[in-house]
């Protein structure tokens, strides 16, 4: 594909040092340059002599902006650091200055400062006239996109979605397909994360740039263009929820690599982990997660949405592996950290962990109130219904369990949420699903039958009070003699009680009993 006429004229002006012509061409064709030839825009802006910039102060802000504008689709150019520019004179100067400072803070993991600068920029927009906004409106989609990303990574998801929607509308108004594509993809991903498939699919269908061809061909373009990353992740997450693992992997493979789109690492980690635990690869993925986290600076991996996504990914993998104790410890790291949602996803994971520790009543206390709340997503509704059904089953309330599960199964089928059923143990699935198999696709049933949860149901044994006392000593690895001395009993009495404990737990020795204690700590209470 050859240069357009204005690009040829711009190159000629550059070679002839016809700066006024170059400046006029840049201002006239700003949108086209940011979409199709960012490298030329960067070359022109950075070639302008200092004297020319001094005579055209508005270009100082433009220079700051294009030097962090993503090149080849990379929206996190690591070379960029905010530099102090001359005192801003116009609206665009101020907005670009605030945006570049915000992006710089975001790259450094200072999310609170980054979000505060975006809020300041929003305030600036709100206080100026429509005429002033109109004069810079062609540039606003690029800037607004950065604001939306900052709000998103700062955990301000409601405001981020509003910012993405505004970005999408303005980008379409000025035919900026790349920005519109990324905004729609980001909205789709956020709705997929919250469990609202219908809205996520609507935003995916609105991506104007999805599948477009370039001179290099569609596959090559997608491989390097990060405006397609969020949409690819959304498609992968929706496919995982439907237990379509090949489709999910294909969507992940179509996304730009982590080396190209470096700022989306936590989203990638979360989606890959969802695929791994649903497809039976949790152990391998847990190791990969650890390796990925070790490459990220502490501030980036522990703050904002990045910290939330990576912590949830680890906790879910641990829970899928049956390591309930570790999952509980991991999820405790999110105490006091909440994302705007009708029902906190962390609360749901805590409830599942409580159930797997044998505390069915505690799981109900955590889960049941959510069912009375409005505006919860289909995914959250299914999670709560299935969780309550499993807890009721554990308590022997079989009919109530079946009623809750029947309410869940229609949503599982219509919203393609088979992944939630993988939370059930094999016995739970056999009991609850037996009357509803016809409601699900044969493909989903095959996946469910072959990939039930690795978590075992908590032991239903009943230890006597005396046996519980001895068991607590046992898990502290005290010898028979030490236990006997502490309880003022004979060693033979302790040995007899230990044999009874081993028999009830269906284990052969102390190590086996300790393993049971890690997954069923209620036996020690």
N, C-alpha and C positions, 0 to 999 in steps of 0.2 A: 504494500500500500504506500503510495507516494505522498509527499507533503501536500497539504491543501495550499491554495493560493496565498492565504494570509500567513501561513507558516513560511512559505518561500520568501514573501516580502519581509517578514520579521528577520529571517536569516540574512537577507541582503542588507537590511538596516543595521544589523549587528556588525556585519563585516565592514560596512562603510562608516560605522560609528555615527549613524544618523539617529541620535538618541531621542529626539522629539518624535520621530516616526516610530521608533521602537516602543516608546512609552504609550503612544496613542494606540498602537496595535495591541499591546498587552492589555490595556484597559478595555478596549472594545471586544477582545476575544478571550477575556479572562476565563469564562466558564468552559469554553472549548479546550483551552490549554490545560486547565486542571483535570479535565476528563481524559484527553487523548494524547497530550504531549507535555507531561510535567517536566521532563528533562529539559526541554527547550525553554520552558518558563523559568526554570531554575537557572539555566545558563544566562538568559537575558538579564534577569534581576541581579544576579551576582556580578555581571560584567559592567553594570552601570557605574561610572566613575563617582567618586565621593562628591565632586562638585555638582553633578547632575542630581544626586540624591538630596543635596542641600537645597537645591532650587525646587525640588519636588518632595517635600517632607512626607506626603502621604505614602510615598514609595518605601519609606523606612519601615512602616508597619507591614507593607506588602512583602518586603524582603525578609522580615522576621517570620512571617507566616509561611512563605514558600520554602524556607529552610527547615521547617519541620513538617511540611505537607508530605504525606506518604508518597514515596516513589516506588513504582512497580507494585503498587497495592499494599506495601508494608506500612501499616498504620502505627508502628512503633519504631521509628528511626532512632536507634540508640545514639547516633551522633549528636542528636539535638539536646542542647541545654539552653534554657532561657538566658538571653543576654540583655543587659540593661540598654534600652534604646533611649533616644532623646525624649524629652517631655512630650507625651502624646498631645496632638493638636485637634484631631477630629474623632468622630465616633468610631470609625474603623480602626484608627490607631489604638484607641483605648481598648476596644474589644479584642484585637489581636494581642495586645500586651497582656491582658488578663488571661486570654486563652493559652498563650505560650507559657505563662507562669504556671497555670493550672496543669498543663500537660507535663511540664518539667517536674512538678511536685508529684504527679501521678506516677511517673516513671520511677521516682525515688521511693515510692511506697508511702508518701505522706498524704493519705487519702483525705483526712480532715481538712488540711489546707487546700488541697486540690478542689474539693467540693465547695469550700467557702469562696474560692475565687470564681467558680462557676455561678454561685448564687449572686455574687457581686455583678457579674456580667449580665445575668438575667435582670437584675435591678436596673442596670444601665439601659437595657433595651426598653424596659417598661416605662422609663421616664422621658424618653425622647419622642419627637414628633413623628407622625407617619411619613412625612416628607424625608426626614433624615434616614428612617429605616429603608425607604424606597431606594435611596441612593446607594445603599450597600447590599440590597437584597440578593443580587446574584451570588455574592460571596458567602452569604449567611449559611447555606446548607453545609458547607465545609466546616465552618466554625461550630455550628450547632451540633454536628456529629461528634466533635471532640467533647462538647459539653455533655452530651448524652452518655458517651463512653465513661467519662469521669464520674457522673452520677451513678451509673451502673456499677462500676468497680468499687465505688464508695459505699455500696449497699443501699442506695436510695432508689429502689427499683420502681416504685410508683412514679416518681418524678422522672426517672430515666425513660420509662415507657412513654410518658407524655412528650419528653424531648425528642425521642426517636420518631414519634408520630408527626410532630411539627417539622422535623428534619425531612421526613419522607414527603410531606405535602409540598414544602418549599422546593425540594430537589426536583420533583416532577414539574412544578411550575416553570422551572428554568432548564428543563430537559437534562438534568444532571443524573443520568441513569446509574452511575456508579454509586453515588451517595444514597440514592433511593434504594438501590439493591441492598446495601449494607444495613440501612435503617430497617427495612422490612425483614431482613434476615435476623437482625438482633431482636426485633419484636417477636418473631416466631420462636427464637430460642428461649426468650424469657417466659413466654407462655407455655412452651413445652416443659421447661423446668418447673413451672407451677402446676403442671398437670392439666392444662386446658388445651386438649388436642384440637378442638374445632377452631379456636381462634388462631392457634399456631399454624394450622394448615391454610387458613385464610390469608395470613401474612406471607406465607411461602408462595402462594399463588399470585401475590401482588409484586413479587420481585421482578422488576423490568429487565434486569441484566442476566437472569438465570439462563444459562445455556447459550448465551450469545457467542458468536464466533468473532475471532480477530484474525489478523494476518498470520498468527501462529497456530490457529485452530483452537477449538473449544477446550480440549483437554489440557493443552499447554497453558492457555490463559488461566484456567481454573487453578492450575498447580501453583501459580505465583500471585494470583489476585486475591488479596485478603478480604475484599468486600464480599466474597462468597463464603467465607469461613463460618460465620454464625448460622447462615442458612443450612450449610452442610451439617453442622452439629445438631441443629433442630431436627433435620430429617433423620439423622442417626438415632437421636433420643426417642423420637416417635416410633421408629422401627423396633428399637429395643423393647419399648413398652408393649408392643404387639408380638414380641418373641420372634421377630424376623431378623435373625442374627446376620445372615448374609447381606441383607439390604442395609443393615446398620453399618457393617464393616465397609461396604461399598461407598456409603455416604462419607464415612470417615476418611477413606482413601482418596476421595475426590476433593477433600479440603486441602488447602495449602499446608505444607508441613510445619511443624513447630519451629523449625529454623527460620522459616519465612515469616510466619505470623506469631511473633514471640509473646505478644501481650495477651493472647487468648489461652495461655498454657493451662490455667485452672479450669476453664470450661472444657478443654480437651480432656484433661485428667478425669473430670467428673463423668463425662460421656463415655470415655473408654472404660472407666470403672463400672458404670452401669451395665455396659455390654459384657464385661468380664464376669461379673457376679451372676448375671442372668444366664450366661452360656457355660457356667461351670469352670471359669478360669480365675477364680478369686485369688488363689494363693500366688500365682505368677504375677497378677496385676498388683497385689499388695507390695511385692518387691519392686515393681516398676514405679509405683507411686512414691515409695521411699527414695528411690534414686532421683526421681524428678524433683521432689521437694528439696533434696540436698543441693540441687543446683540453683535454687532460688534464694535471693537474699532474705534474711529473716523478716524484714519489714514487708516485703511483697507477699510472702507466703502466709503471713499470720494476720494481715489486716484486710478489712473490707470484704468484698464478695470473694476474692481469691481465698482468703482464710476460711470463709464459710464453706465454699465448694470443696476445697481440699480436705478439710476436717470431716465433712459429711461423707466424702468418698471413702476415706479410711474407715470410718465407723461402720458404714454399710458393708464394706468388704469383710471386716472382722465379724460382723453379725452373720453374714452369709456363710462364713467358715465355722460358725458355732463358737467362736471365741467371744462369748457374751461379756465376760469380765473386762477384756480389753476394749470392746466396743463402748461399754459404759464409761470407762475412763476417758476414752477419746471424745465422746460426745459431751462430757463434762467441761471440755475446753471451750465449749460454746455457751456456757452459762453467762447470761446477761447479754448475749449477742443474738438479736432477732432481726429477721427480715420482714418487711411489711407483708402480712398474709393473714387471712382469717383464722387459720390454724397453723401454728408453727410446725414446720416439718421436723424440727428437732424433737418436739414433744411426741411425735409419732414414733420416731426411732427409740426414744426412751421407753415408750409404752411396749413396743415389741421386745426390747431388752428385758423389761420387767417380766413380761410373760415367759420369756425363755429362761428366766431365773426362778420360775415357779411361783411368781407373785401375780396370779391372775387378777386378784382384786385390785392390786396396785395398777395393773395395766388398764383396767376398766376406769379407775379414777382419772387416769391421764387421758383416755381416749373418748369415753362416752360423752363428755360435755361438748366436744367438737361437733357432734351430730346435730345439735340444736342450733348451731350457728348458720347464718345465711352467707351466701356469696362464696362458698368454698368450691374448689374445683372438683371435677369428676374424679380425678386421681386421688385427692384427699378424701373424698366421700367413700370411695372404694376401700382405701387403706383403713379408714375408721370402721367401716362395716365388717370387713374381714377380720380385723383385729378383735373387735367386740365378739364376733362369732367364735373365734378361736379361744378367747378368754372364757366365754360362757361354756364352751365345750369342756374346758379344763375344770370348770367348777361343777360339771355334771348337769348343767342346765341345757340339755340337748335340744329341746324344742325351740327355746329362745335362740340358741346358736343357729339353728337352721333358718329361722325367720330372718335374722340379720344377714345370713349368707345369701338367701334367696333375693334379698333386696340388692345385694352387691353384684350378683352374677349378671343381671341384665346390663348394668353399667360396664362390667368387664367386657361383655360381648360388643356393646355398641361403641364404647370408647377405646376398645382395643388395649386393655390393661391387664393382659395375662401375666405381666411381670409381678403384680401384687400377689397373685396366687402362689408364686414361688416362695413366698414367706412361710407358707404352711409346711408343717412336717408331713411325712408320708401318711401317718395315721389320721391326721387332721384332714388332709386332702381326701382320703378315702371316705371318711365319714361325711364331710360337708359337700363334696362335689358329686357324690354318687347319684343324686337325683337331678343333677343339672348338666350332665355331660352333653346332652343334646343341644344345649344352648350355645355351645362353643364350637368353633371350626375344628374339623379333624386335625388340621395342622397344629393348632394351638394345643389340643389334647395330647398329641404326640410329644410335643416339647414339655408339657407339664408332667407327663408320665415318666419322661427320661431325665428330668432335671429338677426334681423336688429339692426342697431346702436341705442344706447340709446340717441344719440345726436339729438336734434330737430333742424330743419332748422331755421336759424335766422329770426326774424320777418321782414316782407317786408313792414312794415308801413312807412309812410312818415310824420315826424313831422315838423311843421313849425319852423322857426328860433326862434320865441318867445316861442314856446312850448319846444324847446330844452333847452333854458335858464332856464325855470321853472323846467324842468326835472332834470337838473344838480343840482339845489337847492334841489329838492326832494330827490335825492339819498344821499345827505348830511344830511338828516333827519331834515331839517329846517322846522319850523312851517309855516302855511299860513301867519301869521302876519309878521314873519321875512322875508319871500320871498317878500311880498308886500312892506315892508319898503326898502328892498335892491333894488327893481326894480322901486320904486316910483309909484306903482300902488295900487288900492284899493284891500282889501281882497276879495271882490266879484269877481273882475276880475281874480284874481289868482285862485279862486275856479272854475270859468268857464273854465279856461285853464286846470286845473287839470282833470276836468270831460272829456274834449276832449282827453287828454293824456290817461286816463284810458280806454276810449272807443276804441281808436286806438290800444292800446296794448292788448286789450281783458282781462283786469284785473279789480278787484273790488276796490282795495285800494292801499295805498302807498306801503305796503310790497310786493304785487304782482308786482308793477311797478319796485321795486328795484331788485326783482328776475330776471325780464326781462333784466334789465341793466347789470347784471353780465354775462349773456350769449350773450348779443348783445351790447357791449360798443360803437359800431359805432353810436348808436342812440344818444349818448351824444356829439358826435363830432361837 
